[in-house]
């Protein structure tokens, strides 16, 4: 046997054994799935072909007396041709199982021609021996011979068409095989056009490319020479055969390793990678050692056994390190894929941290699961804080459906900790609207999303497009994904809350600015009198306000101080409404009691809640006569501190505004004299309290005013606010604080 023949023989053995090994891996991984069984059978039969060729090459030189090509063992080679009906069967179930809805047993008839061919070439290849076996010697054979003679005669006549078939069986079944190839290719192409899932489409494209190339080479090498006048050298035939084996087997192995064809587990794919890398290295070593030994023998002129042993020892020393490097390289090239759960988790971990939009997060998870596990649909249920209930999305782009918090199935899902098949919780399906909804969406598996205490939601998965079951690796991916998604959803929730808070703060700051703009820019001043005013809300905006309005009548000036119930934005809105109504009434030149009455009636109609009201003090000051007419609508009594230290409380008026319609209000006039001080305030000043819960109180205010009645309004304002601030323990006031100071001047103040 020449070196060239040896190399080709080794290749045939290697690829044949590789195909059979791959077939064993596939059937061992999942023998229950029809596509695995058919693919395994196809690869096993494809592996028999090169092994029989290699065996024939090895045995043929020792069969000089009886040529091997005419022997019974050689004809066993045709068993591998069952590959073609299995190939057609494969094209019927991949990428879509066309036989799933058809129960006819006629599908198995596709193998009848090749079974007939195998029987023909194995048992009837030597027609002379068959005829000799059928010959019955003449003589008295008795009744038994009398029965057999017509049968044997009939069989001898049948050997005539058998002989004709044997004479042309290669051409005939080459044509049959060609038809089978064309039929399989047609079905595979039709199936590929129906594929929509990107990952499955990649599987189909790779397998179609490799299979078609391998079948094309086989047709060119073996089928066409039997049908048309085409001669191919033995060397070219061997090369094309090896190339066909590489392309055909390689495409399936590549799809298994790279695109998880047949849903083969990661550990099996790693084993396949290691076997391929080891076989590749062993082949290279064998060829290298053989060639080096041959070259050294020619150089030295004799065979050196110790040198061959030395080559083998060196090869063994370097085998494992080099094989590890090759194995790692192949894994990096082919196993670094979207379908491997470690890569899925690494990729998702780096992506979901930066995603702060719930819908975008759902789309990422949906695309990942559809791409890696090839599921048809992914649904999401999530607890919505605004609705205080769960909402369900059949997919990331669909409209949501509100779920009842009392749904029995929802309660059952809340008790799950791991991915669970939908039919395993069918006890809770009865009477559950959620179960009906999930059944409509073809739910196959439910993945709970739980933190330590609560069910945040769940993911629903349909069946896989390929029809494969969810494996242990799939459940591991889903469990890890669920944990990461819980963290991501919590981040989304915190982010949304922070955005809402930030937006609210911006709106509140804008509202504060608007409210400040509604207050008078500067208190009025005139001959013989001066005003000071201050207003500070306990929050960004508040319910206190004050205003000065020119009545347009004899230089009179209206002033108002009010305290709306509540705090924050609702109180600020009602305060703005009261201020607008009051300005309108003042412009209509109403008398004091009528103005307050109209304000009350209008505000009570504006407020939709009986709890919305305001205390209000309204008065009109005449700068010429220093006469002051007022009406107090339930407000803190302003303090009139006289020049001699005596004081009066301005109490006349009526009840609060906004609570009841048709209230009646009275007014009263007081005459202000030189050096008198009129102090208006809201309860935020008087009710400020210390650490013992003692209030600052009206008495402290009166005492302070008596002691400082001769000071300027600005001094009085700043000093009393400072005292209140020192008195209280809170960093910020607990209530809105507003005050107005009117000072009648008669002499220079200190």
QUIGIPE-V473139 format. One record per pair of residues at least 6 apart in sequence whose C-alpha atoms are under 7 Angstrom apart, sorted by the first residue. I is the first residue (numbers start at 1). J is the second residue. Records with the same first field share a line. If there is no record, write none. Layout:
I->J ; J
//
This chain:
8->238
9->54 ; 57
12->50 ; 51 ; 54
13->50 ; 51 ; 54
15->245
16->47 ; 48 ; 50 ; 51
17->47
19->43 ; 44 ; 46 ; 47 ; 249
20->43 ; 44 ; 47
23->40 ; 41 ; 43 ; 44
24->40
26->36 ; 40
27->36 ; 37 ; 40
29->264
30->36
31->37
35->93
36->262
38->86 ; 90
39->90
42->83 ; 86 ; 87
45->80 ; 82 ; 83
46->80 ; 83
48->80
49->77 ; 80
52->77
56->74
60->68
68->74
72->122
75->121 ; 122
76->122
78->118
79->118
81->114
82->111 ; 114
84->177 ; 180 ; 181
85->110 ; 111 ; 180
87->184
88->180 ; 183 ; 184
91->184 ; 187 ; 188
92->98 ; 99 ; 187
93->99
95->191 ; 192 ; 204
96->191
124->130
125->166
127->163
131->156
134->152
170->226
171->226 ; 227
174->223 ; 226
192->201 ; 204
195->201
198->371
199->259 ; 371
203->255 ; 259 ; 261
206->251 ; 255
207->251 ; 252 ; 255
210->247 ; 248 ; 251
211->247 ; 248
213->247
214->244 ; 245 ; 247 ; 248
217->240 ; 244
218->241 ; 244
221->237 ; 240
224->230
225->231
255->261
256->262 ; 264
257->269 ; 334 ; 335
258->334 ; 335 ; 337
259->339
260->339
263->468
273->327
274->327
277->323 ; 326 ; 327
278->323
281->323
285->315
289->311
293->308
297->303
336->343
337->343
338->344 ; 372
339->372 ; 373
341->477
352->361 ; 488
353->488
355->361
356->491 ; 492 ; 495
357->492
358->492
359->396
362->396
363->396
366->378
369->375
370->376
373->464
374->464 ; 465
375->461 ; 462 ; 463 ; 464 ; 465
376->462 ; 463 ; 464 ; 465
377->395 ; 461 ; 462
378->394 ; 395 ; 460 ; 461 ; 462
379->393 ; 394 ; 395 ; 459 ; 460 ; 461
380->392 ; 393 ; 394 ; 395 ; 458 ; 459 ; 460
381->390 ; 391 ; 392 ; 393 ; 457 ; 458 ; 459
382->390 ; 391 ; 392 ; 456 ; 457 ; 458
383->389 ; 390 ; 391 ; 456 ; 457
384->390 ; 391
389->403 ; 404 ; 405
390->402 ; 403
391->400 ; 401 ; 402 ; 403
392->400 ; 401 ; 402
393->399 ; 400 ; 401
394->441
403->434
407->432 ; 434
408->428 ; 432
409->428 ; 429 ; 432 ; 434 ; 435
412->428
413->448
414->455
416->448
417->448
418->447 ; 448 ; 479
419->445 ; 446 ; 447 ; 448 ; 475 ; 478 ; 479
420->445 ; 446 ; 447
421->444 ; 445 ; 446
422->443 ; 444 ; 445 ; 446
429->435
442->462
443->460 ; 461 ; 462
444->461 ; 462 ; 463
445->460 ; 461 ; 462
446->458 ; 459 ; 460 ; 461
447->458 ; 459 ; 460
448->457 ; 458 ; 459
449->455 ; 456 ; 457 ; 458 ; 482 ; 486
450->456 ; 486
451->486
508->540 ; 541
509->540
511->541
512->540 ; 541
519->546 ; 547
520->547 ; 548
523->531 ; 532 ; 533
524->530 ; 531
525->531
528->744 ; 745 ; 746
529->743 ; 744 ; 745
530->742 ; 743 ; 744
531->713 ; 741 ; 742 ; 743
532->713 ; 714 ; 740 ; 741 ; 742
533->739 ; 740 ; 741
534->738 ; 739 ; 740
535->545 ; 737 ; 738 ; 739
536->736 ; 737 ; 738
537->735 ; 736 ; 737
538->732 ; 733 ; 734 ; 735 ; 736
539->568
541->568 ; 569 ; 572
542->567 ; 568 ; 569 ; 571 ; 572 ; 736
543->563 ; 564 ; 565 ; 566 ; 567 ; 568 ; 571 ; 572 ; 575 ; 736
544->562 ; 563 ; 564 ; 575 ; 736 ; 738
545->561 ; 562 ; 563 ; 575
546->560 ; 561 ; 562
547->559 ; 560 ; 561
548->557 ; 558 ; 559 ; 560
549->557 ; 558 ; 559
550->556 ; 557 ; 558
551->557 ; 558 ; 586 ; 587 ; 589
555->622
556->620 ; 621 ; 622 ; 623
557->620 ; 621 ; 622
558->619 ; 620 ; 621
559->618 ; 619 ; 620
560->617 ; 618 ; 619
561->616 ; 617 ; 618
562->614 ; 615 ; 616 ; 617
563->614 ; 615 ; 616 ; 682
564->571 ; 575 ; 613 ; 614 ; 615
565->571 ; 612 ; 613 ; 614
578->603
581->599
582->599
585->595
586->595
592->619 ; 630 ; 631 ; 667
593->631 ; 665 ; 666 ; 667
596->665
597->663 ; 664 ; 665
600->657 ; 658 ; 661
601->658 ; 661 ; 662
603->658
604->658 ; 659 ; 660 ; 661
610->659
612->658 ; 659
613->656 ; 657 ; 658 ; 659
614->656 ; 657 ; 658
615->633 ; 634 ; 635 ; 656 ; 657
616->632 ; 633 ; 634 ; 635 ; 656
617->631 ; 632 ; 633 ; 635
618->630 ; 631 ; 632
619->628 ; 629 ; 630 ; 631
620->628 ; 629 ; 630
621->627 ; 628 ; 629
622->628
626->671 ; 672
627->669 ; 670 ; 671 ; 672
628->669 ; 670 ; 671
629->667 ; 668 ; 669 ; 670
630->667 ; 668 ; 669
631->652 ; 653 ; 666 ; 667 ; 668
632->651 ; 652 ; 653 ; 654
633->653 ; 654 ; 655 ; 656 ; 657
634->654 ; 655 ; 656
636->681 ; 682 ; 683
637->649 ; 650 ; 651
638->649 ; 650 ; 679 ; 680 ; 681
639->647 ; 648 ; 649 ; 650 ; 678 ; 679 ; 680
640->647 ; 648 ; 649 ; 677 ; 678 ; 679
641->647 ; 648 ; 676 ; 677 ; 678 ; 706
642->676 ; 677
643->675 ; 676
645->706
652->666 ; 667 ; 668
653->665 ; 666 ; 667
654->664 ; 665 ; 666
673->744
674->744 ; 745 ; 746
675->710 ; 743 ; 744 ; 745 ; 746
676->743 ; 744
677->709 ; 742 ; 743 ; 744
678->741 ; 742 ; 743
679->740 ; 741 ; 742
680->739 ; 740 ; 741
681->738 ; 739 ; 740
682->737 ; 738 ; 739
684->735 ; 736 ; 737
685->737
686->695 ; 696 ; 697 ; 698
687->695 ; 696 ; 697
688->695 ; 696 ; 728
689->695 ; 696 ; 728
690->727 ; 728 ; 729
691->729
708->716
710->749 ; 750
711->749 ; 750
712->749 ; 750
713->741 ; 743
//
